[in-house]
Amino acid sequence: MAALLQSRAVTDSPPLLPPSDEAPPQRRIRSFVLRAGRTTAGQEKALSELGPRFLLPYAQAPLDAAEAFGRQAPLILEIGFGMGEATAHIAQLRPDDNFLCCEVHEPGVGALLRRMGEQGIANIRILRHDAVEVLTHMLAPDQLDGVHIFFPDPWHKKRHHKRRLIQPPLVALLASRIKPGGYLHCATDWQPYAEQMLHVLSGEPQLANTSQDWAERPAYRPLTKFENRGLRLGHGVWDLVFRRGTYGNCQIL
């Protein structure tokens, strides 16, 4: 998303320690990086008034999605929704699905809550927490019907590529949480990152590409104003849609 906060993976280097026979600690992957941004009065009002209803607390315990949403429905995870424009559109277009959205950028969370209030959207719940920890501690294997990751930070410089979100460990974790027949939909407007996504996703044995390489943009994903502007300037956009195992009840429009 074209927002001040975009999803990414970052590796934290372990502190310098004296020589030891013990193995060094594992580097931890995060799904976000905090960047500056000002919360508007309207966003603050939405956080205050709608937050208690639609924000979920992070807990190192399994999520009861039926209780959180007040109904049983297909569960779609979105990682990094930016300012929530596409998220609100998709949730309205697919009222029979539940959307669990991870975003830590307060202005973006406030903006999505404001859209939800203005448009009467009730099938979204938001977790203001690192999506990797949510996947690890709150979501069970085979719980998700789909995952959306739209326009994560491409980290253009080669030395920063290790910070990109789409890396084999995260994809393996995502695949384990997607039920057979469920899907993973990624989109980017940076071709080198699209090529890396294709390579990484194709290397995950639990997933299969629904296309030869790039997918046609599914009808549910809208063209944002930033994407439209890029297309007018001749920039490309690449969608990738992979499924886990055999086809199930989860439908891609």
C-alpha positions as CSV (number, residue, x, y, z in Angstrom):
1,M,0.0,0.0,0.0
2,A,1.1,3.5,-0.7
3,A,1.2,4.5,2.9
4,L,3.7,5.7,5.5
5,L,3.8,2.2,6.9
6,Q,4.3,-0.8,4.7
7,S,4.8,-4.4,5.6
8,R,8.4,-5.8,5.5
9,A,10.6,-8.3,7.2
10,V,13.5,-7.1,9.2
11,T,16.3,-9.1,10.8
12,D,17.6,-8.0,14.2
13,S,21.3,-8.7,14.6
14,P,22.1,-10.3,17.9
15,P,24.1,-8.3,20.4
16,L,27.8,-8.9,20.5
17,L,28.7,-11.5,23.1
18,P,31.9,-13.1,24.3
19,P,32.9,-16.3,22.4
20,S,30.8,-19.3,23.4
21,D,30.1,-22.8,22.5
22,E,26.4,-22.1,22.4
23,A,24.7,-21.4,19.0
24,P,23.9,-17.8,18.3
25,P,20.2,-16.8,18.8
26,Q,17.9,-17.0,15.8
27,R,17.3,-13.7,14.0
28,R,13.7,-12.7,14.4
29,I,11.5,-11.7,11.4
30,R,9.1,-8.8,11.7
31,S,6.3,-7.9,9.4
32,F,6.5,-4.2,9.8
33,V,8.7,-1.1,10.2
34,L,7.4,1.9,12.1
35,R,7.6,5.2,10.3
36,A,6.5,8.7,11.2
37,G,2.9,9.8,10.6
38,R,0.4,12.1,12.1
39,T,-3.0,10.9,13.2
40,T,-5.8,13.3,12.2
41,A,-8.7,14.3,14.4
42,G,-11.1,12.1,12.4
43,Q,-8.8,9.1,12.7
44,E,-8.4,9.7,16.5
45,K,-12.2,9.9,16.8
46,A,-12.6,6.6,14.9
47,L,-10.0,4.9,17.1
48,S,-11.8,6.1,20.2
49,E,-15.3,5.4,19.1
50,L,-14.9,2.3,17.0
51,G,-11.7,0.8,18.3
52,P,-13.4,-1.0,21.3
53,R,-15.7,-2.8,18.8
54,F,-13.3,-3.7,16.0
55,L,-9.8,-3.8,17.5
56,L,-8.7,-7.1,18.9
57,P,-6.1,-7.5,21.6
58,Y,-2.9,-9.5,20.9
59,A,-2.5,-12.5,23.0
60,Q,-0.3,-15.6,22.9
61,A,-3.4,-17.8,22.7
62,P,-5.4,-19.2,19.9
63,L,-7.9,-16.8,18.3
64,D,-11.6,-17.9,18.4
65,A,-12.6,-16.2,15.1
66,A,-16.2,-17.1,15.4
67,E,-16.4,-15.3,18.8
68,A,-14.3,-12.3,17.5
69,F,-16.6,-11.7,14.5
70,G,-19.8,-13.0,16.0
71,R,-20.3,-15.5,13.3
72,Q,-18.7,-18.5,11.5
73,A,-17.4,-17.5,8.1
74,P,-14.3,-17.9,5.9
75,L,-11.3,-16.1,7.5
76,I,-9.0,-14.0,5.3
77,L,-5.8,-12.5,6.8
78,E,-4.4,-9.2,5.4
79,I,-0.9,-8.2,6.3
80,G,-0.2,-4.4,6.1
81,F,-3.3,-2.6,4.8
82,G,-1.8,0.9,4.7
83,M,-4.6,3.4,4.9
84,G,-7.3,0.7,4.3
85,E,-8.7,1.8,1.0
86,A,-8.5,-1.6,-0.7
87,T,-9.4,-3.4,2.5
88,A,-12.7,-1.6,3.0
89,H,-13.5,-2.1,-0.7
90,I,-12.9,-5.9,-0.6
91,A,-14.8,-6.3,2.7
92,Q,-17.8,-4.6,1.2
93,L,-17.6,-6.7,-2.0
94,R,-17.3,-9.9,0.0
95,P,-19.7,-9.6,2.9
96,D,-19.7,-13.3,3.6
97,D,-16.0,-13.4,4.5
98,N,-14.4,-12.3,7.7
99,F,-11.2,-10.2,7.3
100,L,-8.5,-10.2,10.0
101,C,-6.2,-7.3,9.3
102,C,-2.7,-6.7,10.9
103,E,-1.4,-3.1,10.9
104,V,0.6,-1.2,13.5
105,H,0.5,2.2,11.8
106,E,-1.9,4.3,13.9
107,P,-3.0,6.7,11.2
108,G,-3.7,3.7,8.9
109,V,-5.7,1.9,11.6
110,G,-7.7,5.1,12.3
111,A,-8.3,5.7,8.6
112,L,-9.7,2.1,8.1
113,L,-11.9,2.4,11.2
114,R,-13.2,5.7,9.9
115,R,-14.1,4.1,6.5
116,M,-15.8,1.2,8.3
117,G,-17.9,3.7,10.3
118,E,-18.8,5.7,7.3
119,Q,-19.6,2.7,5.1
120,G,-21.2,0.5,7.6
121,I,-18.6,-2.3,7.3
122,A,-18.7,-4.9,10.1
123,N,-16.8,-7.9,8.8
124,I,-13.3,-6.5,9.6
125,R,-11.3,-7.0,12.8
126,I,-7.9,-5.3,13.3
127,L,-4.9,-6.4,15.3
128,R,-2.3,-3.7,15.9
129,H,0.5,-6.1,16.2
130,D,3.3,-7.8,14.3
131,A,1.7,-10.3,11.9
132,V,4.5,-12.8,12.3
133,E,3.6,-13.1,16.0
134,V,-0.1,-13.2,15.2
135,L,0.5,-16.1,12.8
136,T,2.8,-17.9,15.3
137,H,0.7,-17.6,18.4
138,M,-2.9,-16.7,17.5
139,L,-3.7,-18.6,14.3
140,A,-3.9,-22.4,14.1
141,P,-2.7,-24.6,11.3
142,D,-5.4,-24.8,8.5
143,Q,-7.4,-21.9,10.0
144,L,-7.1,-19.4,7.1
145,D,-9.1,-19.5,3.9
146,G,-6.9,-16.8,2.3
147,V,-4.1,-14.3,2.8
148,H,-3.7,-10.9,1.2
149,I,-0.3,-9.0,1.0
150,F,-0.7,-6.0,-1.2
151,F,2.3,-3.7,-2.1
152,P,4.7,-4.6,0.7
153,D,7.8,-2.4,0.9
154,P,10.0,-3.4,-2.0
155,W,13.3,-2.3,-0.3
156,H,14.8,-1.3,-3.6
157,K,18.5,-1.4,-2.7
158,K,20.2,-4.8,-3.0
159,R,21.7,-4.6,0.5
160,H,18.1,-4.2,1.9
161,H,16.6,-7.2,0.0
162,K,16.9,-9.3,3.2
163,R,14.3,-7.0,4.8
164,R,11.6,-7.8,2.3
165,L,8.6,-9.5,3.7
166,I,8.2,-12.3,1.2
167,Q,11.0,-14.7,2.4
168,P,10.9,-18.6,2.6
169,P,10.4,-18.8,6.4
170,L,7.4,-16.5,6.4
171,V,5.9,-18.2,3.3
172,A,6.2,-21.6,5.0
173,L,4.5,-20.2,8.1
174,L,1.7,-18.7,6.0
175,A,1.2,-22.0,4.1
176,S,0.9,-23.9,7.3
177,R,-1.9,-21.6,8.4
178,I,-3.8,-21.7,5.1
179,K,-6.3,-24.6,4.8
180,P,-6.1,-26.9,1.8
181,G,-7.8,-25.1,-1.1
182,G,-7.1,-21.7,0.5
183,Y,-5.1,-19.0,-1.3
184,L,-2.2,-16.6,-0.9
185,H,-2.5,-13.4,-3.0
186,C,0.4,-11.0,-3.3
187,A,0.7,-7.9,-5.4
188,T,3.6,-5.5,-6.1
189,D,4.4,-2.6,-8.5
190,W,8.2,-3.3,-8.4
191,Q,9.2,-5.9,-11.0
192,P,12.4,-7.2,-9.3
193,Y,10.4,-7.8,-6.1
194,A,7.7,-9.6,-8.2
195,E,10.3,-11.9,-9.6
196,Q,11.6,-12.6,-6.1
197,M,8.1,-13.3,-4.9
198,L,7.5,-15.7,-7.8
199,H,10.7,-17.5,-7.0
200,V,10.0,-17.8,-3.3
201,L,6.4,-18.8,-3.6
202,S,7.2,-21.3,-6.3
203,G,9.7,-22.9,-3.9
204,E,7.2,-23.6,-1.2
205,P,6.1,-27.2,-1.6
206,Q,2.7,-26.6,0.1
207,L,1.7,-24.0,-2.5
208,A,0.9,-24.2,-6.2
209,N,0.6,-21.3,-8.7
210,T,-2.8,-20.8,-10.2
211,S,-1.2,-19.3,-13.3
212,Q,1.9,-20.0,-15.4
213,D,3.6,-17.1,-13.7
214,W,1.6,-13.8,-13.0
215,A,-2.1,-13.9,-12.3
216,E,-4.7,-11.7,-13.8
217,R,-5.8,-9.2,-11.1
218,P,-8.7,-10.8,-9.3
219,A,-11.9,-8.7,-9.6
220,Y,-12.0,-8.2,-5.8
221,R,-8.7,-6.2,-5.7
222,P,-9.4,-2.6,-6.6
223,L,-7.1,-0.3,-8.4
224,T,-6.0,2.3,-5.8
225,K,-5.4,5.9,-6.7
226,F,-1.7,5.3,-6.4
227,E,-1.8,2.3,-8.6
228,N,-3.9,4.1,-11.2
229,R,-1.4,6.9,-11.2
230,G,1.5,4.5,-11.7
231,L,-0.3,2.7,-14.6
232,R,-0.8,6.1,-16.3
233,L,3.0,6.6,-16.0
234,G,3.6,3.2,-17.6
235,H,4.5,1.4,-14.4
236,G,3.5,-2.3,-14.1
237,V,1.7,-4.2,-11.4
238,W,2.1,-7.9,-10.8
239,D,-0.4,-10.2,-9.0
240,L,0.5,-13.6,-7.8
241,V,-2.1,-16.1,-6.6
242,F,-1.0,-19.4,-5.1
243,R,-3.2,-22.1,-3.5
244,R,-2.5,-24.7,-0.9
245,G,-3.2,-28.3,-1.9
246,T,-6.4,-29.2,-3.6
247,Y,-9.2,-26.7,-4.3
248,G,-11.7,-26.2,-1.6
249,N,-14.7,-24.0,-0.8
250,C,-12.7,-20.7,-0.9
251,Q,-13.5,-19.0,-4.1
252,I,-11.4,-16.4,-5.9
253,L,-13.7,-14.0,-7.7
